[in-house]
């Protein structure tokens, strides 16, 4: 997917059933427009969204160390 850099899945140490999916994109637009409006995302939704309880919170962050 254009703009996709990498991802990682982190398991919470304190709460056994909690995970964090961290996905890095070149730009927010690559995620919000390029991915979210793609056929690949529609397939992702179809396959995975019914497993979420509660539905994940999606937030965007930027590095405070990068210029």
PDB file of N, CA, C and O in Angstrom:
ATOM      1  N   UNK A   1       0.852  -1.169   0.000  1.00  0.00           N
ATOM      2  CA  UNK A   1       0.000   0.000   0.000  1.00  0.00           C
ATOM      3  C   UNK A   1       0.897   1.231   0.000  1.00  0.00           C
ATOM      4  O   UNK A   1       1.847   1.311   0.779  1.00  0.00           O
ATOM      5  N   UNK A   2       0.604   2.163  -0.848  1.00  0.00           N
ATOM      6  CA  UNK A   2       1.430   3.370  -0.927  1.00  0.00           C
ATOM      7  C   UNK A   2       1.470   4.088   0.418  1.00  0.00           C
ATOM      8  O   UNK A   2       0.437   4.298   1.052  1.00  0.00           O
ATOM      9  N   UNK A   3       2.656   4.454   0.837  1.00  0.00           N
ATOM     10  CA  UNK A   3       2.850   5.193   2.073  1.00  0.00           C
ATOM     11  C   UNK A   3       3.047   4.326   3.300  1.00  0.00           C
ATOM     12  O   UNK A   3       3.464   4.823   4.346  1.00  0.00           O
ATOM     13  N   UNK A   4       2.754   3.033   3.191  1.00  0.00           N
ATOM     14  CA  UNK A   4       2.930   2.132   4.327  1.00  0.00           C
ATOM     15  C   UNK A   4       4.422   1.958   4.583  1.00  0.00           C
ATOM     16  O   UNK A   4       5.190   1.704   3.655  1.00  0.00           O
ATOM     17  N   UNK A   5       4.832   2.093   5.841  1.00  0.00           N
ATOM     18  CA  UNK A   5       6.234   1.916   6.203  1.00  0.00           C
ATOM     19  C   UNK A   5       6.469   0.598   6.948  1.00  0.00           C
ATOM     20  O   UNK A   5       7.281  -0.224   6.522  1.00  0.00           O
ATOM     21  N   UNK A   6       5.758   0.404   8.055  1.00  0.00           N
ATOM     22  CA  UNK A   6       5.928  -0.818   8.835  1.00  0.00           C
ATOM     23  C   UNK A   6       4.828  -0.895   9.890  1.00  0.00           C
ATOM     24  O   UNK A   6       4.077   0.056  10.110  1.00  0.00           O
ATOM     25  N   UNK A   7       4.759  -2.064  10.534  1.00  0.00           N
ATOM     26  CA  UNK A   7       3.817  -2.211  11.635  1.00  0.00           C
ATOM     27  C   UNK A   7       4.403  -3.140  12.698  1.00  0.00           C
ATOM     28  O   UNK A   7       5.364  -3.873  12.459  1.00  0.00           O
ATOM     29  N   UNK A   8       3.790  -3.079  13.873  1.00  0.00           N
ATOM     30  CA  UNK A   8       4.172  -3.932  14.979  1.00  0.00           C
ATOM     31  C   UNK A   8       2.923  -4.190  15.807  1.00  0.00           C
ATOM     32  O   UNK A   8       2.033  -3.343  15.871  1.00  0.00           O
ATOM     33  N   UNK A   9       2.853  -5.340  16.434  1.00  0.00           N
ATOM     34  CA  UNK A   9       1.775  -5.663  17.362  1.00  0.00           C
ATOM     35  C   UNK A   9       2.414  -5.848  18.730  1.00  0.00           C
ATOM     36  O   UNK A   9       3.314  -6.670  18.903  1.00  0.00           O
ATOM     37  N   UNK A  10       1.938  -5.075  19.695  1.00  0.00           N
ATOM     38  CA  UNK A  10       2.491  -5.112  21.046  1.00  0.00           C
ATOM     39  C   UNK A  10       1.457  -5.687  22.005  1.00  0.00           C
ATOM     40  O   UNK A  10       0.285  -5.314  21.953  1.00  0.00           O
ATOM     41  N   UNK A  11       1.882  -6.590  22.875  1.00  0.00           N
ATOM     42  CA  UNK A  11       1.001  -7.184  23.876  1.00  0.00           C
ATOM     43  C   UNK A  11       1.246  -6.499  25.212  1.00  0.00           C
ATOM     44  O   UNK A  11       2.389  -6.338  25.641  1.00  0.00           O
ATOM     45  N   UNK A  12       0.175  -6.104  25.854  1.00  0.00           N
ATOM     46  CA  UNK A  12       0.264  -5.432  27.150  1.00  0.00           C
ATOM     47  C   UNK A  12       0.783  -6.391  28.212  1.00  0.00           C
ATOM     48  O   UNK A  12       0.345  -7.540  28.279  1.00  0.00           O
ATOM     49  N   UNK A  13       1.684  -5.942  29.017  1.00  0.00           N
ATOM     50  CA  UNK A  13       2.246  -6.762  30.089  1.00  0.00           C
ATOM     51  C   UNK A  13       1.277  -6.829  31.271  1.00  0.00           C
ATOM     52  O   UNK A  13       1.101  -7.891  31.869  1.00  0.00           O
ATOM     53  N   UNK A  14       0.653  -5.711  31.606  1.00  0.00           N
ATOM     54  CA  UNK A  14      -0.240  -5.657  32.769  1.00  0.00           C
ATOM     55  C   UNK A  14      -1.618  -6.273  32.500  1.00  0.00           C
ATOM     56  O   UNK A  14      -2.226  -6.845  33.405  1.00  0.00           O
ATOM     57  N   UNK A  15      -2.110  -6.160  31.271  1.00  0.00           N
ATOM     58  CA  UNK A  15      -3.441  -6.678  30.936  1.00  0.00           C
ATOM     59  C   UNK A  15      -3.306  -7.705  29.819  1.00  0.00           C
ATOM     60  O   UNK A  15      -3.018  -7.355  28.674  1.00  0.00           O
ATOM     61  N   UNK A  16      -3.512  -8.955  30.155  1.00  0.00           N
ATOM     62  CA  UNK A  16      -3.227 -10.064  29.259  1.00  0.00           C
ATOM     63  C   UNK A  16      -4.009 -10.022  27.944  1.00  0.00           C
ATOM     64  O   UNK A  16      -3.523 -10.526  26.931  1.00  0.00           O
ATOM     65  N   UNK A  17      -5.184  -9.444  27.937  1.00  0.00           N
ATOM     66  CA  UNK A  17      -6.010  -9.446  26.724  1.00  0.00           C
ATOM     67  C   UNK A  17      -5.972  -8.116  25.970  1.00  0.00           C
ATOM     68  O   UNK A  17      -6.876  -7.827  25.186  1.00  0.00           O
ATOM     69  N   UNK A  18      -4.948  -7.313  26.195  1.00  0.00           N
ATOM     70  CA  UNK A  18      -4.853  -5.995  25.553  1.00  0.00           C
ATOM     71  C   UNK A  18      -3.651  -5.963  24.610  1.00  0.00           C
ATOM     72  O   UNK A  18      -2.559  -6.411  24.957  1.00  0.00           O
ATOM     73  N   UNK A  19      -3.873  -5.427  23.419  1.00  0.00           N
ATOM     74  CA  UNK A  19      -2.831  -5.332  22.393  1.00  0.00           C
ATOM     75  C   UNK A  19      -2.836  -3.946  21.776  1.00  0.00           C
ATOM     76  O   UNK A  19      -3.838  -3.233  21.829  1.00  0.00           O
ATOM     77  N   UNK A  20      -1.713  -3.573  21.193  1.00  0.00           N
ATOM     78  CA  UNK A  20      -1.593  -2.325  20.460  1.00  0.00           C
ATOM     79  C   UNK A  20      -1.063  -2.641  19.066  1.00  0.00           C
ATOM     80  O   UNK A  20      -0.009  -3.259  18.920  1.00  0.00           O
ATOM     81  N   UNK A  21      -1.788  -2.221  18.063  1.00  0.00           N
ATOM     82  CA  UNK A  21      -1.321  -2.332  16.679  1.00  0.00           C
ATOM     83  C   UNK A  21      -0.770  -0.971  16.299  1.00  0.00           C
ATOM     84  O   UNK A  21      -1.511   0.011  16.249  1.00  0.00           O
ATOM     85  N   UNK A  22       0.509  -0.907  16.034  1.00  0.00           N
ATOM     86  CA  UNK A  22       1.180   0.337  15.673  1.00  0.00           C
ATOM     87  C   UNK A  22       1.572   0.255  14.202  1.00  0.00           C
ATOM     88  O   UNK A  22       2.392  -0.578  13.816  1.00  0.00           O
ATOM     89  N   UNK A  23       0.988   1.117  13.389  1.00  0.00           N
ATOM     90  CA  UNK A  23       1.255   1.120  11.949  1.00  0.00           C
ATOM     91  C   UNK A  23       1.865   2.469  11.587  1.00  0.00           C
ATOM     92  O   UNK A  23       1.330   3.515  11.954  1.00  0.00           O
ATOM     93  N   UNK A  24       2.966   2.446  10.877  1.00  0.00           N
ATOM     94  CA  UNK A  24       3.634   3.687  10.469  1.00  0.00           C
ATOM     95  C   UNK A  24       3.377   3.940   8.988  1.00  0.00           C
ATOM     96  O   UNK A  24       3.565   3.065   8.143  1.00  0.00           O
ATOM     97  N   UNK A  25       2.939   5.168   8.699  1.00  0.00           N
ATOM     98  CA  UNK A  25       2.659   5.631   7.342  1.00  0.00           C
ATOM     99  C   UNK A  25       3.527   6.854   7.053  1.00  0.00           C
ATOM    100  O   UNK A  25       3.934   7.568   7.969  1.00  0.00           O
ATOM    101  N   UNK A  26       3.800   7.082   5.793  1.00  0.00           N
ATOM    102  CA  UNK A  26       4.555   8.287   5.413  1.00  0.00           C
ATOM    103  C   UNK A  26       3.754   9.537   5.733  1.00  0.00           C
ATOM    104  O   UNK A  26       4.311  10.516   6.232  1.00  0.00           O
ATOM    105  N   UNK A  27       2.443   9.521   5.452  1.00  0.00           N
ATOM    106  CA  UNK A  27       1.582  10.673   5.741  1.00  0.00           C
ATOM    107  C   UNK A  27       0.246  10.183   6.291  1.00  0.00           C
ATOM    108  O   UNK A  27      -0.131   9.029   6.090  1.00  0.00           O
ATOM    109  N   UNK A  28      -0.455  11.053   6.976  1.00  0.00           N
ATOM    110  CA  UNK A  28      -1.807  10.730   7.452  1.00  0.00           C
ATOM    111  C   UNK A  28      -2.715  10.440   6.260  1.00  0.00           C
ATOM    112  O   UNK A  28      -3.567   9.554   6.335  1.00  0.00           O
ATOM    113  N   UNK A  29      -2.546  11.163   5.181  1.00  0.00           N
ATOM    114  CA  UNK A  29      -3.376  10.964   3.995  1.00  0.00           C
ATOM    115  C   UNK A  29      -3.200   9.563   3.408  1.00  0.00           C
ATOM    116  O   UNK A  29      -4.157   8.975   2.904  1.00  0.00           O
ATOM    117  N   UNK A  30      -1.972   9.027   3.473  1.00  0.00           N
ATOM    118  CA  UNK A  30      -1.743   7.664   2.995  1.00  0.00           C
ATOM    119  C   UNK A  30      -2.621   6.679   3.757  1.00  0.00           C
ATOM    120  O   UNK A  30      -3.106   5.702   3.187  1.00  0.00           O
ATOM    121  N   UNK A  31      -2.822   6.935   5.033  1.00  0.00           N
ATOM    122  CA  UNK A  31      -3.669   6.059   5.834  1.00  0.00           C
ATOM    123  C   UNK A  31      -5.145   6.378   5.640  1.00  0.00           C
ATOM    124  O   UNK A  31      -5.935   5.503   5.287  1.00  0.00           O
ATOM    125  N   UNK A  32      -5.517   7.642   5.873  1.00  0.00           N
ATOM    126  CA  UNK A  32      -6.928   8.019   5.899  1.00  0.00           C
ATOM    127  C   UNK A  32      -7.590   7.990   4.523  1.00  0.00           C
ATOM    128  O   UNK A  32      -8.780   7.695   4.416  1.00  0.00           O
ATOM    129  N   UNK A  33      -6.842   8.287   3.491  1.00  0.00           N
ATOM    130  CA  UNK A  33      -7.421   8.324   2.144  1.00  0.00           C
ATOM    131  C   UNK A  33      -6.953   7.116   1.328  1.00  0.00           C
ATOM    132  O   UNK A  33      -7.771   6.344   0.829  1.00  0.00           O
ATOM    133  N   UNK A  34      -5.635   6.958   1.196  1.00  0.00           N
ATOM    134  CA  UNK A  34      -5.091   5.883   0.373  1.00  0.00           C
ATOM    135  C   UNK A  34      -5.517   4.504   0.836  1.00  0.00           C
ATOM    136  O   UNK A  34      -5.974   3.697   0.026  1.00  0.00           O
ATOM    137  N   UNK A  35      -5.376   4.214   2.132  1.00  0.00           N
ATOM    138  CA  UNK A  35      -5.733   2.898   2.650  1.00  0.00           C
ATOM    139  C   UNK A  35      -7.219   2.786   2.948  1.00  0.00           C
ATOM    140  O   UNK A  35      -7.876   1.850   2.492  1.00  0.00           O
ATOM    141  N   UNK A  36      -7.754   3.734   3.711  1.00  0.00           N
ATOM    142  CA  UNK A  36      -9.136   3.630   4.162  1.00  0.00           C
ATOM    143  C   UNK A  36     -10.151   3.637   3.018  1.00  0.00           C
ATOM    144  O   UNK A  36     -11.253   3.111   3.175  1.00  0.00           O
ATOM    145  N   UNK A  37      -9.806   4.215   1.889  1.00  0.00           N
ATOM    146  CA  UNK A  37     -10.735   4.263   0.760  1.00  0.00           C
ATOM    147  C   UNK A  37     -10.411   3.204  -0.302  1.00  0.00           C
ATOM    148  O   UNK A  37     -10.985   3.215  -1.391  1.00  0.00           O
ATOM    149  N   UNK A  38      -9.494   2.299   0.021  1.00  0.00           N
ATOM    150  CA  UNK A  38      -9.069   1.284  -0.944  1.00  0.00           C
ATOM    151  C   UNK A  38      -9.915   0.012  -0.847  1.00  0.00           C
ATOM    152  O   UNK A  38     -10.624  -0.212   0.134  1.00  0.00           O
ATOM    153  N   UNK A  39      -9.820  -0.808  -1.888  1.00  0.00           N
ATOM    154  CA  UNK A  39     -10.472  -2.116  -1.873  1.00  0.00           C
ATOM    155  C   UNK A  39      -9.838  -3.008  -0.800  1.00  0.00           C
ATOM    156  O   UNK A  39     -10.523  -3.838  -0.202  1.00  0.00           O
ATOM    157  N   UNK A  40      -8.549  -2.845  -0.558  1.00  0.00           N
ATOM    158  CA  UNK A  40      -7.863  -3.639   0.470  1.00  0.00           C
ATOM    159  C   UNK A  40      -8.471  -3.389   1.848  1.00  0.00           C
ATOM    160  O   UNK A  40      -8.645  -4.326   2.627  1.00  0.00           O
ATOM    161  N   UNK A  41      -8.792  -2.143   2.152  1.00  0.00           N
ATOM    162  CA  UNK A  41      -9.403  -1.825   3.443  1.00  0.00           C
ATOM    163  C   UNK A  41     -10.802  -2.424   3.533  1.00  0.00           C
ATOM    164  O   UNK A  41     -11.194  -2.913   4.593  1.00  0.00           O
ATOM    165  N   UNK A  42     -11.553  -2.394   2.448  1.00  0.00           N
ATOM    166  CA  UNK A  42     -12.887  -2.979   2.460  1.00  0.00           C
ATOM    167  C   UNK A  42     -12.809  -4.466   2.782  1.00  0.00           C
ATOM    168  O   UNK A  42     -13.643  -4.986   3.524  1.00  0.00           O
ATOM    169  N   UNK A  43     -11.814  -5.149   2.231  1.00  0.00           N
ATOM    170  CA  UNK A  43     -11.613  -6.567   2.520  1.00  0.00           C
ATOM    171  C   UNK A  43     -11.207  -6.755   3.983  1.00  0.00           C
ATOM    172  O   UNK A  43     -11.688  -7.670   4.651  1.00  0.00           O
ATOM    173  N   UNK A  44     -10.326  -5.892   4.478  1.00  0.00           N
ATOM    174  CA  UNK A  44      -9.890  -5.911   5.886  1.00  0.00           C
ATOM    175  C   UNK A  44     -11.111  -5.805   6.797  1.00  0.00           C
ATOM    176  O   UNK A  44     -11.263  -6.581   7.741  1.00  0.00           O
ATOM    177  N   UNK A  45     -11.985  -4.831   6.503  1.00  0.00           N
ATOM    178  CA  UNK A  45     -13.196  -4.641   7.302  1.00  0.00           C
ATOM    179  C   UNK A  45     -14.052  -5.901   7.302  1.00  0.00           C
ATOM    180  O   UNK A  45     -14.516  -6.354   8.349  1.00  0.00           O
ATOM    181  N   UNK A  46     -14.248  -6.448   6.133  1.00  0.00           N
ATOM    182  CA  UNK A  46     -15.090  -7.633   5.982  1.00  0.00           C
ATOM    183  C   UNK A  46     -14.550  -8.812   6.799  1.00  0.00           C
ATOM    184  O   UNK A  46     -15.319  -9.541   7.425  1.00  0.00           O
ATOM    185  N   UNK A  47     -13.243  -8.991   6.790  1.00  0.00           N
ATOM    186  CA  UNK A  47     -12.634 -10.127   7.471  1.00  0.00           C
ATOM    187  C   UNK A  47     -12.461  -9.937   8.977  1.00  0.00           C
ATOM    188  O   UNK A  47     -12.565 -10.905   9.730  1.00  0.00           O
ATOM    189  N   UNK A  48     -12.201  -8.715   9.428  1.00  0.00           N
ATOM    190  CA  UNK A  48     -11.771  -8.527  10.812  1.00  0.00           C
ATOM    191  C   UNK A  48     -12.697  -7.733  11.720  1.00  0.00           C
ATOM    192  O   UNK A  48     -12.697  -7.967  12.929  1.00  0.00           O
ATOM    193  N   UNK A  49     -13.476  -6.818  11.197  1.00  0.00           N
ATOM    194  CA  UNK A  49     -14.208  -5.894  12.069  1.00  0.00           C
ATOM    195  C   UNK A  49     -15.169  -6.587  13.026  1.00  0.00           C
ATOM    196  O   UNK A  49     -15.429  -6.057  14.106  1.00  0.00           O
ATOM    197  N   UNK A  50     -15.697  -7.732  12.676  1.00  0.00           N
ATOM    198  CA  UNK A  50     -16.636  -8.404  13.579  1.00  0.00           C
ATOM    199  C   UNK A  50     -15.932  -9.019  14.803  1.00  0.00           C
ATOM    200  O   UNK A  50     -16.603  -9.423  15.753  1.00  0.00           O
ATOM    201  N   UNK A  51     -14.601  -9.094  14.794  1.00  0.00           N
ATOM    202  CA  UNK A  51     -13.860  -9.612  15.940  1.00  0.00           C
ATOM    203  C   UNK A  51     -13.633  -8.557  17.025  1.00  0.00           C
ATOM    204  O   UNK A  51     -13.332  -8.911  18.165  1.00  0.00           O
ATOM    205  N   UNK A  52     -13.768  -7.294  16.699  1.00  0.00           N
ATOM    206  CA  UNK A  52     -13.432  -6.218  17.635  1.00  0.00           C
ATOM    207  C   UNK A  52     -14.548  -5.998  18.652  1.00  0.00           C
ATOM    208  O   UNK A  52     -15.701  -5.759  18.293  1.00  0.00           O
ATOM    209  N   UNK A  53     -14.181  -6.085  19.922  1.00  0.00           N
ATOM    210  CA  UNK A  53     -15.119  -5.771  20.995  1.00  0.00           C
ATOM    211  C   UNK A  53     -14.324  -5.326  22.208  1.00  0.00           C
ATOM    212  O   UNK A  53     -13.794  -6.168  22.934  1.00  0.00           O
ATOM    213  N   UNK A  54     -14.230  -4.060  22.441  1.00  0.00           N
ATOM    214  CA  UNK A  54     -14.855  -2.956  21.708  1.00  0.00           C
ATOM    215  C   UNK A  54     -14.078  -2.635  20.430  1.00  0.00           C
ATOM    216  O   UNK A  54     -12.968  -3.122  20.214  1.00  0.00           O
ATOM    217  N   UNK A  55     -14.689  -1.811  19.601  1.00  0.00           N
ATOM    218  CA  UNK A  55     -14.036  -1.409  18.363  1.00  0.00           C
ATOM    219  C   UNK A  55     -12.794  -0.591  18.701  1.00  0.00           C
ATOM    220  O   UNK A  55     -12.843   0.240  19.608  1.00  0.00           O
ATOM    221  N   UNK A  56     -11.682  -0.804  17.996  1.00  0.00           N
ATOM    222  CA  UNK A  56     -10.431  -0.101  18.317  1.00  0.00           C
ATOM    223  C   UNK A  56     -10.531   1.418  18.135  1.00  0.00           C
ATOM    224  O   UNK A  56     -11.272   1.927  17.295  1.00  0.00           O
ATOM    225  N   UNK A  57      -9.770   2.091  18.942  1.00  0.00           N
ATOM    226  CA  UNK A  57      -9.625   3.539  18.814  1.00  0.00           C
ATOM    227  C   UNK A  57      -8.460   3.784  17.857  1.00  0.00           C
ATOM    228  O   UNK A  57      -7.368   3.250  18.052  1.00  0.00           O
ATOM    229  N   UNK A  58      -8.694   4.585  16.834  1.00  0.00           N
ATOM    230  CA  UNK A  58      -7.641   4.919  15.870  1.00  0.00           C
ATOM    231  C   UNK A  58      -7.200   6.350  16.140  1.00  0.00           C
ATOM    232  O   UNK A  58      -8.007   7.279  16.107  1.00  0.00           O
ATOM    233  N   UNK A  59      -5.922   6.513  16.405  1.00  0.00           N
ATOM    234  CA  UNK A  59      -5.355   7.835  16.652  1.00  0.00           C
ATOM    235  C   UNK A  59      -4.093   7.974  15.833  1.00  0.00           C
ATOM    236  O   UNK A  59      -3.433   6.986  15.511  1.00  0.00           O
ATOM    237  N   UNK A  60      -3.760   9.213  15.499  1.00  0.00           N
ATOM    238  CA  UNK A  60      -2.565   9.499  14.710  1.00  0.00           C
ATOM    239  C   UNK A  60      -1.579  10.282  15.573  1.00  0.00           C
ATOM    240  O   UNK A  60      -1.957  11.203  16.297  1.00  0.00           O
ATOM    241  N   UNK A  61      -0.319   9.897  15.481  1.00  0.00           N
ATOM    242  CA  UNK A  61       0.737  10.516  16.281  1.00  0.00           C
ATOM    243  C   UNK A  61       1.875  10.951  15.371  1.00  0.00           C
ATOM    244  O   UNK A  61       2.018  10.457  14.253  1.00  0.00           O
ATOM    245  N   UNK A  62       2.675  11.877  15.866  1.00  0.00           N
ATOM    246  CA  UNK A  62       3.892  12.259  15.169  1.00  0.00           C
ATOM    247  C   UNK A  62       5.025  12.253  16.172  1.00  0.00           C
ATOM    248  O   UNK A  62       4.821  12.466  17.367  1.00  0.00           O
ATOM    249  N   UNK A  63       6.214  12.008  15.671  1.00  0.00           N
ATOM    250  CA  UNK A  63       7.397  11.959  16.527  1.00  0.00           C
ATOM    251  C   UNK A  63       7.721  13.358  17.051  1.00  0.00           C
ATOM    252  O   UNK A  63       7.620  14.344  16.322  1.00  0.00           O
ATOM    253  N   UNK A  64       8.103  13.429  18.305  1.00  0.00           N
ATOM    254  CA  UNK A  64       8.563  14.698  18.865  1.00  0.00           C
ATOM    255  C   UNK A  64      10.070  14.822  18.706  1.00  0.00           C
ATOM    256  O   UNK A  64      10.636  15.879  18.984  1.00  0.00           O
ATOM    257  N   UNK A  65      10.727  13.752  18.262  1.00  0.00           N
ATOM    258  CA  UNK A  65      12.168  13.773  18.091  1.00  0.00           C
ATOM    259  C   UNK A  65      12.584  14.104  16.666  1.00  0.00           C
ATOM    260  O   UNK A  65      13.660  14.663  16.453  1.00  0.00           O
ATOM    261  N   UNK A  66      11.750  13.768  15.689  1.00  0.00           N
ATOM    262  CA  UNK A  66      12.083  14.030  14.283  1.00  0.00           C
ATOM    263  C   UNK A  66      11.835  15.502  13.947  1.00  0.00           C
ATOM    264  O   UNK A  66      10.934  16.132  14.500  1.00  0.00           O
ATOM    265  N   UNK A  67      12.626  16.024  13.060  1.00  0.00           N
ATOM    266  CA  UNK A  67      12.500  17.430  12.683  1.00  0.00           C
ATOM    267  C   UNK A  67      11.501  17.670  11.704  1.00  0.00           C
ATOM    268  O   UNK A  67      11.295  18.815  11.300  1.00  0.00           O
TER     269      UNK A  67
END
